[in-house]
């Protein structure tokens, strides 16, 4: 499953320019799907997959087969990435920090190829930067990567090898190595590097005390990891970084500069994690869905409130057949086993895809969508991937 940050930036103010970009972004969509994660074998059929875009003050669903043979997409704060099956990376959206990787700071309403990258197997779009993992286990980055560096084209992240997964946060990044350790670099003012300090680091540092990690997710100012014990059937969730809105799930608002276990998630094994903007959601293999942190827009599937939810709480979407979760700035997308998509939370820019701007504290089915293979929640927009060109036919709205 794909769980990347879609939070955006240091604060909601950095998303203010998104509306001005909406007119050009509204028709920006690419083709693709995460074949490996969806369990779909590689083949010519993948070339027909398309991405549906909605939000950014355009609540109508838009499609365009701009790219073919795409294997994965990732929505960031103000930009999107697409990985093609040929190992090249394409980007579009806002580019004032060079996060599109084409050597310029020119924003694009159609995909452009990221310079100099081949053999890529995973991409992750963060607030104002991007990451790519190559098949040789190396990691490449571009944009505002934190720690005072803003490359406009991809550069190699030094000191990392044998990396198996990546996740881009706001101004920091995470990488999981094949030995189950987690490494972090970039901004660290909230302890989001998890190394026991608040000093930013240009080079990757090892997150303290974590081993046997199977998945990672970088949020706005905090991070999550799933760790397994000797028994593969038992897993635990760990969190570190800022806790200003209870996003560490420990019952307090105190930040932590090293990982601590999140307790109270009653599921034998964790199927997926997603850290959003000051909140988090977790999917259990038993179909339960859990969340904690900020709920000002109903992102925890509950009546909006300024009071943080500082411990894991079970969401009402439990038992809805959800197979993937993606947390955005203030909204969540959930892919169901029948290929339909549920959404809840903020909808001020149309990011729930309902055709209007009313928010929802409970799940609402995104109309029209079916046969979806991946969802990705961005700053104020959403993406979904189809196995073929979209045919606009209504589907039953059942939850």
C-alpha positions in Angstrom: 0.0 0.0 0.0 1.0 3.5 -0.7 1.1 5.8 2.3 2.7 9.1 1.6 2.4 12.6 3.1 0.0 14.9 1.4 0.1 17.6 4.0 1.7 20.5 2.2 3.9 22.9 4.1 4.9 24.6 7.4 1.4 25.9 7.9 -1.9 26.2 6.0 -0.7 29.7 4.9 1.7 28.0 2.5 -1.2 26.4 0.8 -2.9 29.8 0.1 -1.4 30.0 -3.3 -3.1 26.7 -4.3 -6.3 28.3 -5.4 -4.6 30.5 -7.8 -3.1 27.4 -9.4 -6.4 25.6 -9.6 -7.5 26.8 -13.0 -4.5 25.3 -14.6 -4.3 22.2 -12.5 -8.0 21.3 -12.8 -7.5 19.4 -16.1 -4.1 17.9 -15.1 -4.4 14.1 -14.9 -2.1 11.3 -15.9 -2.4 7.6 -16.5 -1.2 5.0 -14.1 -1.5 2.6 -11.2 0.7 1.0 -8.5 0.8 -2.4 -10.1 3.0 -4.1 -7.5 1.1 -2.8 -4.6 -2.3 -3.6 -6.1 -1.2 -7.1 -7.0 -1.8 -6.6 -10.7 0.7 -8.3 -13.0 2.7 -6.2 -15.4 1.5 -6.2 -18.9 0.0 -4.1 -21.8 -3.2 -3.5 -19.9 -1.4 -1.1 -17.5 -0.8 1.3 -20.4 -4.5 2.2 -20.3 -4.7 3.2 -16.7 -5.6 6.8 -16.1 -5.6 9.1 -13.1 -8.7 11.0 -12.0 -8.1 14.4 -10.4 -10.4 16.5 -8.2 -10.1 19.4 -5.8 -8.0 22.6 -5.9 -11.3 24.5 -6.1 -12.5 22.3 -8.8 -14.8 19.6 -7.3 -15.6 18.0 -10.6 -13.8 14.8 -11.5 -11.4 15.3 -14.4 -9.5 12.7 -16.5 -6.9 12.9 -19.2 -4.8 10.1 -20.6 -1.6 12.3 -20.6 0.8 9.4 -19.8 0.7 5.7 -20.5 2.3 2.8 -18.7 2.3 4.5 -15.3 3.0 2.3 -12.3 2.4 4.7 -9.3 1.4 8.2 -8.5 1.9 10.4 -5.4 0.1 13.6 -4.5 2.1 16.2 -2.5 1.2 19.5 -1.0 1.1 21.4 -4.2 2.4 19.0 -6.8 2.1 15.4 -8.1 4.5 12.7 -9.3 3.9 9.8 -11.6 6.2 6.8 -12.0 6.1 5.0 -15.4 6.8 1.4 -15.9 9.9 2.3 -17.9 11.4 3.7 -14.7 11.1 7.4 -15.6 9.4 10.0 -13.3 7.0 12.7 -14.4 5.8 15.7 -12.4 3.3 18.5 -12.6 1.8 21.3 -10.4 3.4 24.0 -8.4 7.2 24.3 -8.8 8.4 27.4 -6.9 10.8 25.3 -4.9 11.9 23.1 -7.9 9.9 20.2 -6.7 9.1 19.1 -10.3 12.8 18.3 -10.9 13.0 19.8 -14.4 15.7 22.3 -13.6 13.3 25.2 -13.4 10.9 26.9 -11.0 8.1 27.1 -13.6 4.8 25.5 -12.5 3.3 23.1 -15.0 -0.3 22.1 -15.8 0.9 19.1 -17.8 3.4 16.4 -16.8 7.1 17.0 -17.4 9.8 14.4 -17.1 12.1 14.7 -14.1 15.6 15.2 -15.3 18.1 12.4 -15.3 16.2 9.6 -13.4 15.9 6.0 -14.7 15.3 2.7 -13.0 13.0 4.2 -10.4 10.7 1.9 -8.5 8.9 4.2 -6.1 8.2 8.0 -5.8 7.0 10.1 -2.9 5.8 13.7 -3.1 6.2 15.8 0.1 5.3 19.4 1.0 7.7 21.2 -1.4 10.1 18.4 -2.4 10.1 15.0 -4.0 11.8 11.6 -3.5 12.6 8.7 -5.8 13.9 5.2 -5.0 15.9 3.5 -7.7 16.1 -0.3 -8.2 19.7 -0.2 -7.0 18.5 0.9 -3.5 19.6 4.5 -3.8 17.4 7.5 -3.0 17.2 10.8 -5.0 15.7 14.1 -3.9 14.8 17.5 -5.3 13.0 20.7 -4.2 12.9 22.1 -0.7 14.3 19.1 1.1 15.0 20.9 4.4 18.3 21.7 6.0 18.9 24.6 3.7 19.1 22.8 0.3 16.8 23.3 -2.7 18.1 21.4 -5.7 16.0 21.9 -8.9 17.1 18.6 -10.3 17.5 15.2 -8.6 20.6 14.7 -6.4 21.7 11.5 -4.7 21.1 11.2 -1.0 24.5 10.4 0.4 25.0 7.6 3.0 22.0 5.5 2.1 22.0 2.0 0.5 19.8 -1.0 0.3 16.7 1.2 0.7 13.3 -0.6 0.1 10.8 2.2 0.7 10.6 6.0 1.1 8.3 8.6 2.4 8.5 12.4 2.0 7.2 14.7 4.8 6.9 18.4 4.8 10.6 19.4 5.2 12.0 16.0 6.1 12.2 12.5 4.6 12.2 8.9 5.7 13.8 5.8 4.2 13.5 2.2 5.3 16.4 -0.1 4.6 16.3 -3.8 3.9 17.6 -4.6 7.4 14.5 -3.1 8.9 16.1 0.1 10.1 14.7 3.6 9.4 16.7 6.7 8.4 15.7 10.3 8.3 17.0 13.7 7.2 16.0 17.3 6.8 14.3 19.6 9.2 14.2 18.4 12.8 12.8 21.3 14.9 10.0 19.0 16.2 12.2 15.9 16.6 10.8 14.4 13.4 14.1 12.8 12.6 13.7 10.6 15.7 17.4 10.6 16.6 17.1 12.1 20.1 17.9 15.6 19.0 16.2 18.7 17.4 19.1 19.4 15.2 18.4 19.3 11.4 20.6 17.0 9.4 21.6 17.2 5.7 22.7 13.6 5.8 20.5 10.7 6.9 20.6 9.7 10.6 19.2 6.5 12.0 15.9 6.7 13.8 16.6 5.6 17.3 15.5 2.2 18.7 13.6 1.0 15.7 14.2 -2.4 14.1 12.2 -4.9 12.1 10.2 -2.1 10.5 7.9 -3.0 7.7 6.4 0.3 6.7 6.9 4.1 7.2 4.9 7.3 6.7 6.2 10.8 7.1 3.6 13.4 8.0 3.6 17.2 8.3 5.7 17.4 11.4 5.6 13.8 12.8 6.3 10.3 11.5 4.9 6.8 11.9 6.4 3.3 11.5 5.1 -0.2 11.8 7.3 -2.7 13.6 6.9 -6.5 13.8 8.1 -8.7 16.5 9.4 -12.2 16.2 5.9 -13.4 15.5 5.0 -11.9 12.1 1.3 -11.9 13.1 2.0 -9.2 15.7 2.8 -5.6 14.8 3.0 -2.3 16.6 2.8 1.3 15.5 5.5 3.8 16.6 5.4 7.6 16.4 7.7 10.5 16.9 8.0 14.3 16.3 5.5 17.0 17.0 2.5 16.2 19.2 0.8 19.7 19.2 -2.5 18.1 18.1 -2.1 14.7 19.6 -0.7 13.2 16.4 1.5 10.9 18.3 -1.5 9.2 19.9 0.0 8.8 23.4 -2.7 10.7 25.3 -0.6 13.9 25.7 0.4 16.9 23.7 4.1 16.5 24.4 6.4 16.0 21.5 8.9 13.2 21.4 12.4 13.2 19.7 12.6 9.4 19.7 9.9 6.8 18.7 7.4 5.6 21.2 4.8 2.9 20.8 1.2 3.9 20.1 -1.1 1.9 22.3 -4.8 1.2 22.1 -5.0 0.0 18.5 -6.9 -3.2 18.8 -5.9 -5.1 15.7 -3.6 -8.1 15.5 -1.7 -6.8 12.5 -1.5 -3.4 10.8 -2.3 -3.4 7.1 -1.3 0.2 6.5 -0.5 3.6 8.0 -0.8 7.2 6.8 0.4 10.3 8.5 -1.4 13.5 7.4 -1.3 17.1 8.6 -1.2 16.7 12.4 -3.3 13.5 12.4 -2.9 9.9 11.5 -5.0 6.9 10.3 -4.3 3.2 10.6 -5.8 0.2 8.8 -6.0 -3.2 10.5 -6.0 -6.5 8.7 -9.2 -7.2 10.4 -10.9 -4.3 8.6 -10.8 -1.9 11.5 -9.8 1.7 10.9 -8.2 3.9 13.7 -7.3 7.5 13.9 -5.9 10.2 16.2 -4.8 13.8 16.2 -6.4 16.9 14.8 -10.1 16.7 14.0 -11.0 20.3 13.2 -12.4 19.3 9.7 -13.8 15.9 10.6 -10.7 14.1 9.4 -11.1 11.5 12.1 -14.6 10.6 10.8 -16.2 12.4 13.7 -18.0 15.7 14.3 -15.4 18.5 13.8 -13.9 19.8 17.0 -10.9 21.9 18.0 -10.2 19.4 20.8 -7.4 17.0 19.7 -8.1 13.3 19.8 -4.9 12.2 21.6 -5.4 8.5 21.7 -6.4 6.0 18.9 -10.1 5.9 18.3 -12.0 3.5 16.1 -13.6 5.2 13.1 -17.1 4.5 11.8 -15.8 3.2 8.5 -14.6 0.0 10.2 -16.1 -2.9 8.3 -16.4 -1.0 5.0 -14.0 -3.3 3.2 -11.3 -0.7 3.1 -8.0 -1.9 1.6 -6.0 1.4 1.5 -6.0 4.7 3.3 -4.4 8.0 2.3 -4.3 11.0 4.7 -4.2 14.5 3.2 -3.9 18.0 4.6 -7.4 17.8 6.3 -9.1 14.9 4.5 -8.8 11.2 4.0 -9.4 8.9 1.1 -10.2 5.2 1.5 -10.2 2.6 -1.3 -12.6 -0.3 -0.8 -12.2 -3.8 -2.0 -15.1 -3.3 -4.6 -13.0 -0.5 -6.2 -15.1 2.4 -4.9 -13.7 5.3 -2.9 -14.9 6.8 0.4 -13.8 10.3 1.5 -14.3 12.4 4.6 -13.0 15.6 6.2 -12.3 19.0 4.7 -13.9 19.8 1.4 -13.4 23.5 1.0 -11.5 23.0 -2.3 -13.7 20.1 -3.5 -11.1 17.5 -2.4 -13.8 15.0 -1.5 -15.1 14.9 -5.1 -18.8 15.3 -4.3 -19.3 18.2 -6.7 -19.8 20.7 -3.9 -17.7 22.2 -1.1 -19.5 21.0 2.0 -17.3 19.0 4.3 -18.2 15.6 5.8 -17.5 14.4 9.3 -18.5 10.9 8.2 -17.6 8.9 5.0 -19.2 9.8 1.7 -18.7 7.8 -1.5 -17.0 9.7 -4.2 -19.5 9.5 -7.1 -18.9 7.8 -10.4 -15.7 6.2 -9.3 -15.3 2.4 -9.6 -12.5 -0.1 -10.3 -10.0 2.2 -8.6 -6.6 0.7 -7.9 -4.9 3.5 -5.8 -5.9 6.7 -4.0 -3.6 9.5 -3.0 -4.7 12.5 -1.0 -2.9 15.8 -1.5 -2.8 19.2 0.1 -6.2 20.3 -1.2 -6.8 17.8 -4.0 -7.1 14.1 -4.6 -6.0 11.5 -7.1 -7.3 8.1 -8.0 -6.0 5.5 -10.5 -8.1 3.5 -12.9 -7.2 0.3 -14.8 -8.7 1.8 -18.0 -10.0 5.1 -19.4 -12.8 6.4 -17.2 -16.4 5.8 -18.3 -18.8 8.2 -16.6 -21.5 5.9 -15.3 -23.1 6.4 -11.8 -22.4 3.7 -9.2 -24.5 2.9 -6.2 -23.7 5.1 -3.2 -23.5 2.5 -0.4 -21.3 2.6 2.6 
